[in-house]
Amino acid sequence: MLLQPPTETIPIQEIPIGKNIKLFIKREDLIHPQISGNKYWKLFYNVNHYLETNPENPYIITFGGAFSNHISAVSAAGNVAGIPTLGIIRGEELQNKWRDNPTLLFAKRNGMNLKFVTREEYRHKEKLTEFLQQEFPDALIVPEGGTNEDAVEGIKMMLNEQTKDFDYLCTAVGTGGTIAGISKFCEDNQNVIGFKVVDDASLENKIFELTLKRNFNLIDSGFGGYGKINDENVRFINDFKDKYNIPLEPIYTGKMMQRIFEMIEEDYFPENSRVLCFHTGGLQGIEGANLLLEKQNRNLII
């Protein structure tokens, strides 16, 4: 079964900040109860174009870490589309611990098979991909994070007539697919800002290769590194939810919004700017984050 566009318009909510700019957030996290945010659009054409080829033995294979939003989303998309899935998971030590991991448990409940590989093997995903394609010649192999040309095309669906009214379009950046789609399909007069949560010096060129445009700026919002959560991140996310009734996760959107609030205080945006942030979902990651925070006897994300 093909993935379908949502039947209702994704809401854009204003974040009242009492400043001389207007801040809004597009709630892509509400697009689907299990395939969250940008992951839905990254998979939309990947899955649908694949099914249109009528593969004899359909199978979706992808890669991810223990708490990966992408693994979670692919497992759910496979369940919805009726396609078996395989997740190649970084960390052989998780082989007998997946039942204690909410993301991997969710993936298994969606029918995903899990194959655990060493971190050294995982670093050579290109070689792994070649072996997997030989073993499963009819399979769709989606890269880690879901970023490829079909994913960029799908992100176009996050833009519409409403998003044309904004001066700045903001998104968190992991593998670069979401900002590539926004940059490729936005209006010529719009400024695109990507908030990097990874320390990857090659990201700018990767995005350019997908868009052939340099109409975007990348700003660091790692706050100590990918997957790192400090106490200030937790406080910001909890305060944000309390004030605006919008949940944020701590790896992507939470860090982006925290950095944007800092930039507003620094007068980064010109007066009367209209700023739109894309909530890219991933709220499933909160449970896993809280497991780690609890082990460290730290405050939890509410």
N, C-alpha and C positions, 0 to 999 in steps of 0.2 A: 504494500500500500504506500502510495506517495505521501510525503509530508505536505501538509496544507498550510496556506497562509492563515493567520488569525482572522477570525470573523469580526473582531472588534478593533477599533483604533487603539493603539498603544497610547496611554495617557502621558501628557507632559505636565509636570507639577512645578509650580513656582516654589522656590525656597526663599522665604522672606528674610532678608539679612540686614535691612535697615541701612543700606549703602546706596550710592548713586549709580549702581549698576543693577541689572536684573538677572537673577540666577535661576535656572530651571534644570530639571532632571527628567529625562525620558525613561519611563519605567519598562525597559525591555525585560526586566526580571519577571514581569507579569505575563510574558508571552505564552508560556506553557508551564504546567505544574511540575514537569520533570526535566524538560529540555530547556535550559534556562538561558535567557538573554542572548548575547551574541552567538553563543554556541548553536542555538536553533538556526540562525541564518547562515552560519558557517557550514552547517551540515545540510541545509535545505537543498542546494543544487548538487552537492556531492551525492546525496542519497538518491534524489530524483533522477538525475542524469544517469546514475548507475542502474537504477531499476528499468529505465527506458531502454537499456541495451539488452534486457531480458537474459541475464546471466543464467547459465544452466544450473550452477551451484552457488547461489548468492551467499556471500560472506563478507562481513566488514571487519577489518583488522586495524587496530590503531595502537598508540603508545601513550604512556603517561606514568606519573608518580602516584604515590599511595593515596593522596587526597585530591587527585586531579578532577577539576570540573569537566574537562574534556572526556575523560573516561566515563564519568557519570552520565554525561549527555549522550555519548555514543551508545552506551548500553540502553538508555531509554529510547533513543531514536530507532535502534534495531528492534526493540520490543514493539514500538508503534508500527514500524514498517513491516514487521514480520520477517526480519533478516537475522540469522545467527551472527553473533559478534565475538571477537577475540580481543582481549586487552593484553598487550605486552607491558608488564609492570616493572618499573625500576626498583630493584632491591630484592635479591634472592632470599634475604632474611625474613621477608613477609610471607613466605610460602605457607607457614603454619599459623600465621597470625591474622589472616585476612578477616576472620570473623569478628575481630576486635576493632576493625576499621570501618567506620560508617559508610565511606565512599565505596570501598570494595564490596562490602556486604550488599549495598544497594545495587551495584553492578551485577553481582551474582544473582540477586533476586530478579533482575531483568533478563536473566538467561545468558549473561556474558561469561564466556570461558576466560580464565585468567592464566597467563603464563608468566612466571616470575624469572627474571634474568638478573645476572650480576650487574653492578654499576659499570663495570668495564665493558661488558657486552652491550649495555644500553648506550654507551657513548658511541658505538659504531652502528647506529640505527640504519645507515645506508646499506651496510652489508646484511644486516638482519632483514631489511626490506627485500633485498634480492632473493634471499633464501625463502622467505615467506611467499613471494610471488611465484617462485618455482613450485613450492609445495601446494599452493592454492591459486592456480592460474586464473580462476574466475573471480577472485576476491577483489573488493575495493579496499585498498590500503590508504588510510587517511593519516597524514603526518601528525606528529605530536602537536597539540594545540589546534589542529584542524586547518592550519593556514596553507592554502593553495589557491589557484586561480578561481576554482568554483566557489571557494569560501569568500573571496573578495567580491565576486559577483553577488553572492547572497547578502553581504552586508549592505549593498545598495538598498535593500528593502527596509533598512533602518531609517532611511531618509525619505521625506515626503514633502507635501506642500507646506506643512507646519514648520518643518525644520529649516526651510528657506529663509525664515524671518530672523535668524540669529546671526550675530557677528562672529561668535566663536563656537566651535564644535569641539568638545573635549571627550577623550576616552582613555581608559587605562590601556597600557601596551605590554603584552607578554611576548608572543611570537610575531606580532605585527600585522596580522590579517585584518583586524577590525579597523585600525587606523588607515590601512591601505585602501579598504573599501570606502571609508568616509572621505578620504582625500581624493580618490579617483572620481567619485560621483557627486561631491558637494558643489555648491555654486562657486563661480570664479571669485566672488568678492568675500567669501568666507575664510576665516582663519581657523586652521585645524591644529589642535594641541594634543599631543600624546604624552601620557604620564607613565614613564618607564618604571616598571617594578622589577626589572632584571638588569643586571650589569652586562650588557651585550653591545660592544662597540660596533658590531656589524649591522645592528638593527636598521639604521638609517638607509644603508644600501639595500638591505633586504626589502624594505618598504618601497624604495624607489623602483626596484626591479619589478614589483607587482603593479605599480601605478604609472611609472615613467613621469612622475610629477614630484616636485620638491616644494609643495605648498603646505608643508606641515613643520611644526617645531616639536622637538622631543625635550621633555623636562623630567629630571630625575625625581621619582617619588618612592624610591625603594625603602627609605627609612631603615637602613641597616642591612638590606639585602633581600633577595627573593624569599618569600615564605617567613621572613623574620617579623615578629609582632612585638612591639614594645608597649609599655604601659600607657603611653600617650595615645597610641593607635586605638587601644581598647577604650580609653576614656572618650576619645572623639566619636567613635562608632556608637557607643552607648548614649552619649549626649545628643548625637544627631537623631537617633531613633526616638529619643524622649521628646525632642523639640518638634520634629517634623513627621514623626510616625512613618519613617522610611528605614527599613533595615539595610545595612551595608555589610559586606563580608570584608575580612581583614587583609586579603592578599591583593586585590585589584581596586574595586570601586571605593572601598573605605580609604585606602591610601590616596587615591586620586582626589576625593572630596576634601580630605585633610589638607593636601597640598594646595588645592584651589582656594580654600579659606585663608591659608597663609598668603597666597598671592593677592587676594583681595585686600588684606591688611597692608600689603606692600604697595598697593595702588598699581598693580601690574596692568589691570584692564582700564582703558580710557573711560572717562565719565560717559554715562548713558549707554554703555555696552550691554548687549543682550548675549548672555552666555548659556549655552546648552550643554549639559553633561549627559552622557549615555550610561545608564545603569546596566551593566553587562551581566547582571545576575550572579550565579555562583554561590547563592546563599547556602547551598548544601555544605559548603566548606566550613561554615561556622561550627558545626558539631565536632568536626575533626580538630579545628583550632582550639576549641574549648577543652578537648581531651588533653592536648599538649599543655595548655595553660593550667589546667587543674593539677597535672603532675608537677608543675613548677610552683604550686601554691600561689598562683596569681589570680587577679580578678578576671572574671569570665565575661564574654560578650553576651548581652541579654537579648 
